[in-house]
């Protein structure tokens, strides 16, 4: 006897959803039509992101309640913010001192760049072999922009790749698709570092056999490309291999920033300001 009902395989529904998904991805990658919808969804999903972080926040709250009085906790928060800001400024002291010795006249005749610092907290972390990204609690309302440099209290973390009203996405320097220009602090040699998909290793290709690099050399952001300000620590060379019959040497470096431990990061926005000499001249 024939069964009056046939089991629905679900393939037509799956095919429809698949076509719609592919169409939306293509439209999103090639046009700006879906930007409004994406921003709206990011706002609607923000409570879910914060809800996911509630257990950790509750744990920190009870720990703080047991170990510190309210006034002490407030003082701690203020000191933490000041620490991050002061630490970011001291990262440039050595580089600026060296530049001022040889380029004082040039600096007096031109404009210099000053970084405005904004403290941000991590909301979500996505770390796998092919994707090194973090989400932070700063967005369009805080004037965050795509390409904005991100650092912590030790060195360069990455750059902003996507900005939404209440949050932003940051790609880390170790992401396999990320590259940034750097220079060796010891001799000024310029090169590029690439992400490898490993939090503890960066790749430094295209250095020929005569390149003056050695283990322990500090790599600083060179400022080329306009994304990262000049002089911030990026990585330390930890391996140099010279292979016979190969045109380039094999060099790897270890990131300076605490990419897997930082809870807070700093956003740098560049502002051109006139030098002290120029200000004095205008005043007179």
C-alpha positions as CSV (number, residue, x, y, z in Angstrom):
1,X,0.0,0.0,0.0
2,X,1.4,3.4,-1.0
3,X,2.2,5.9,1.8
4,X,0.0,9.0,1.4
5,X,2.8,11.3,2.6
6,X,6.3,11.7,1.2
7,X,9.2,12.8,3.4
8,X,10.4,16.2,2.4
9,X,14.2,16.1,1.7
10,X,14.7,19.8,2.3
11,X,16.9,20.2,-0.7
12,X,14.7,22.9,-2.4
13,X,14.8,25.0,0.8
14,X,18.5,24.5,1.2
15,X,19.1,25.5,-2.5
16,X,17.0,28.7,-2.0
17,X,18.9,29.7,1.1
18,X,22.2,29.0,-0.6
19,X,21.4,31.2,-3.6
20,X,20.2,34.0,-1.4
21,X,23.4,33.8,0.8
22,X,25.8,33.9,-2.2
23,X,23.9,36.7,-3.8
24,X,24.1,38.8,-0.6
25,X,27.8,38.1,-0.2
26,X,28.5,39.2,-3.8
27,X,26.4,42.3,-3.4
28,X,28.0,43.2,-0.1
29,X,31.6,42.8,-1.4
30,X,31.0,44.8,-4.6
31,X,28.5,47.5,-3.5
32,X,27.6,49.6,-0.4
33,X,23.9,48.8,-0.6
34,X,24.0,46.6,2.5
35,X,26.1,48.9,4.7
36,X,22.9,50.3,6.4
37,X,21.6,46.8,7.1
38,X,25.0,45.7,8.4
39,X,25.2,48.7,10.8
40,X,21.7,48.0,12.0
41,X,22.4,44.3,12.6
42,X,25.6,45.2,14.5
43,X,23.6,47.5,16.8
44,X,21.0,44.8,17.4
45,X,23.7,42.1,18.0
46,X,25.7,44.3,20.4
47,X,23.6,43.2,23.4
48,X,24.3,39.6,22.5
49,X,28.0,40.2,22.4
50,X,27.9,41.9,25.8
51,X,25.7,39.1,27.2
52,X,28.3,36.5,26.1
53,X,30.9,38.4,28.2
54,X,28.7,38.6,31.3
55,X,30.1,35.5,33.0
56,X,33.6,36.9,32.8
57,X,32.5,40.3,33.9
58,X,30.6,38.9,36.9
59,X,33.7,36.9,37.9
60,X,35.9,40.0,37.7
61,X,33.3,42.0,39.7
62,X,33.1,39.5,42.6
63,X,36.9,39.2,42.6
64,X,37.3,42.9,42.8
65,X,34.6,43.2,45.5
66,X,36.5,40.7,47.7
67,X,40.0,42.1,47.1
68,X,39.4,45.9,46.9
69,X,37.3,48.6,48.4
70,X,35.2,50.8,46.0
71,X,37.5,53.8,46.3
72,X,40.5,51.7,45.6
73,X,38.9,50.1,42.6
74,X,38.1,53.5,41.1
75,X,41.6,54.6,41.7
76,X,42.9,51.5,40.0
77,X,40.7,52.1,36.9
78,X,42.0,55.7,36.6
79,X,45.6,54.6,37.1
80,X,45.2,51.8,34.5
81,X,44.0,54.3,31.9
82,X,46.8,56.7,32.7
83,X,49.3,53.8,32.5
84,X,48.2,52.8,29.0
85,X,48.4,56.4,27.7
86,X,51.8,57.1,29.3
87,X,53.2,53.7,28.1
88,X,52.1,54.4,24.5
89,X,53.9,57.8,24.6
90,X,57.2,56.3,26.0
91,X,57.3,53.8,23.1
92,X,58.4,56.7,20.9
93,X,60.9,58.4,23.2
94,X,64.0,56.5,21.9
95,X,63.1,57.0,18.3
96,X,62.2,60.7,18.7
97,X,65.5,61.4,20.5
98,X,67.6,59.9,17.7
99,X,65.6,61.7,15.0
100,X,65.9,65.1,16.8
101,X,69.7,64.9,16.9
102,X,70.0,64.7,13.1
103,X,66.8,66.3,11.8
104,X,66.2,69.3,14.2
105,X,66.3,71.9,11.4
106,X,64.1,69.9,9.2
107,X,61.5,69.4,11.9
108,X,61.5,73.1,12.7
109,X,60.7,73.9,9.1
110,X,57.9,71.4,8.6
111,X,54.9,69.9,10.3
112,X,55.1,67.0,12.7
113,X,52.5,64.4,13.4
114,X,50.9,64.0,16.8
115,X,48.9,60.9,17.8
116,X,45.6,61.2,19.6
117,X,45.0,58.2,21.9
118,X,41.7,56.5,22.6
119,X,41.4,53.6,25.0
120,X,39.3,50.6,23.9
121,X,38.3,47.3,25.4
122,X,38.2,43.9,23.7
123,X,34.7,42.5,23.2
124,X,35.4,39.4,21.2
125,X,38.4,37.5,19.9
126,X,38.6,35.3,16.8
127,X,41.9,33.4,16.5
128,X,42.4,30.5,14.1
129,X,44.9,29.5,11.5
130,X,43.4,31.8,8.8
131,X,41.8,34.6,10.7
132,X,43.3,36.7,13.5
133,X,40.8,39.4,14.4
134,X,39.4,41.1,17.5
135,X,36.3,43.2,18.2
136,X,36.6,46.3,20.3
137,X,33.9,48.5,22.0
138,X,34.6,51.6,20.0
139,X,32.9,52.5,16.7
140,X,31.5,55.4,14.6
141,X,30.3,57.2,17.6
142,X,33.9,57.4,18.8
143,X,35.2,58.5,15.4
144,X,37.0,55.3,14.7
145,X,37.9,54.9,11.0
146,X,39.1,52.1,8.7
147,X,42.9,51.8,8.7
148,X,43.3,53.3,12.2
149,X,46.4,51.9,13.9
150,X,46.0,49.9,17.1
151,X,48.6,49.3,19.7
152,X,48.9,48.1,23.3
153,X,51.3,49.1,26.1
154,X,54.2,47.3,24.4
155,X,53.8,47.6,20.6
156,X,51.7,47.4,17.5
157,X,48.6,45.2,17.6
158,X,47.0,45.7,14.2
159,X,44.7,48.0,12.3
160,X,40.9,48.7,12.1
161,X,39.3,47.0,9.1
162,X,35.6,47.4,9.8
163,X,33.7,50.1,11.7
164,X,30.2,49.8,13.0
165,X,28.2,52.3,15.2
166,X,29.1,50.7,18.5
167,X,32.1,48.5,17.8
168,X,34.9,47.9,15.3
169,X,36.9,44.9,13.9
170,X,40.7,44.9,14.2
171,X,42.9,42.6,12.1
172,X,46.1,41.6,14.0
173,X,49.6,41.9,12.5
174,X,49.8,38.1,12.7
175,X,46.8,37.6,10.4
176,X,48.0,35.6,7.3
177,X,46.6,38.4,5.0
178,X,48.3,41.3,6.8
179,X,51.5,43.1,5.9
180,X,53.1,46.3,7.2
181,X,56.3,48.2,6.4
182,X,59.0,48.3,9.1
183,X,62.6,49.3,9.6
184,X,65.4,47.8,11.7
185,X,66.0,50.1,14.7
186,X,69.8,49.4,14.6
187,X,70.5,50.5,11.1
188,X,67.3,51.9,9.5
189,X,67.0,49.0,7.0
190,X,63.5,49.0,5.6
191,X,61.5,45.9,4.9
192,X,58.0,44.4,5.3
193,X,56.7,41.9,7.9
194,X,53.9,39.5,7.0
195,X,51.5,37.6,9.3
196,X,51.8,33.8,9.4
197,X,48.7,32.7,11.2
198,X,50.8,32.1,14.4
199,X,50.6,34.6,17.3
200,X,54.3,34.1,18.1
201,X,55.8,34.5,14.6
202,X,56.0,37.0,11.8
203,X,57.6,36.4,8.4
204,X,60.3,38.9,7.0
205,X,60.8,38.0,3.4
206,X,62.7,39.6,0.5
207,X,66.0,40.2,2.4
208,X,69.0,39.4,0.3
209,X,72.1,37.6,1.4
210,X,73.9,40.9,2.1
211,X,71.2,42.4,4.4
212,X,72.5,43.6,7.7
213,X,70.0,41.8,10.1
214,X,70.7,39.6,13.1
215,X,68.8,37.9,15.9
216,X,67.7,40.4,18.5
217,X,67.2,43.3,16.1
218,X,64.1,45.4,16.9
219,X,61.7,46.2,14.1
220,X,59.9,49.5,14.3
221,X,57.0,50.8,12.2
222,X,58.5,52.9,9.4
223,X,55.5,55.2,8.7
224,X,55.4,54.3,5.0
225,X,51.9,53.8,3.6
226,X,50.4,56.3,6.1
227,X,48.6,53.6,8.2
228,X,51.0,53.1,11.1
229,X,52.9,56.1,12.7
230,X,56.6,56.0,12.6
231,X,58.7,54.5,15.5
232,X,56.4,52.1,17.3
233,X,57.8,48.6,18.2
234,X,56.5,45.8,16.0
235,X,58.6,42.7,16.5
236,X,62.0,41.3,17.4
237,X,64.0,39.1,15.0
238,X,64.4,35.7,16.5
239,X,65.7,33.6,13.6
240,X,68.0,34.3,10.6
241,X,68.8,31.4,8.2
242,X,71.2,31.7,5.3
243,X,70.5,28.9,2.8
244,X,73.0,28.3,0.1
245,X,71.7,28.7,-3.5
246,X,68.8,30.8,-2.3
247,X,68.5,34.4,-3.3
248,X,66.9,35.6,-0.1
249,X,67.6,34.7,3.6
250,X,64.9,33.3,5.8
251,X,64.0,35.6,8.6
252,X,61.3,35.4,11.2
253,X,60.4,37.7,14.1
254,X,58.4,37.6,17.3
255,X,55.7,40.2,17.8
256,X,56.3,42.7,20.7
257,X,52.6,43.3,21.6
258,X,50.7,41.0,23.9
259,X,48.4,39.7,21.1
260,X,46.9,36.9,23.2
261,X,46.8,38.6,26.6
262,X,45.8,42.2,26.1
263,X,42.4,43.2,27.5
264,X,42.7,46.8,26.4
265,X,44.2,48.4,23.3
266,X,44.9,52.0,22.2
267,X,43.6,53.6,19.0
268,X,45.9,56.1,17.4
269,X,44.5,58.9,15.2
270,X,47.0,61.1,13.5
271,X,46.7,64.9,13.6
272,X,49.0,67.3,11.9
273,X,50.1,70.1,14.2
274,X,52.6,72.9,13.7
275,X,55.9,72.7,15.4
276,X,56.7,74.7,18.5
277,X,58.9,77.1,16.4
278,X,56.0,77.7,14.1
279,X,53.6,78.4,16.9
280,X,56.1,80.8,18.5
281,X,56.5,82.7,15.2
282,X,52.7,83.0,14.8
283,X,52.4,84.3,18.4
284,X,55.0,86.9,17.8
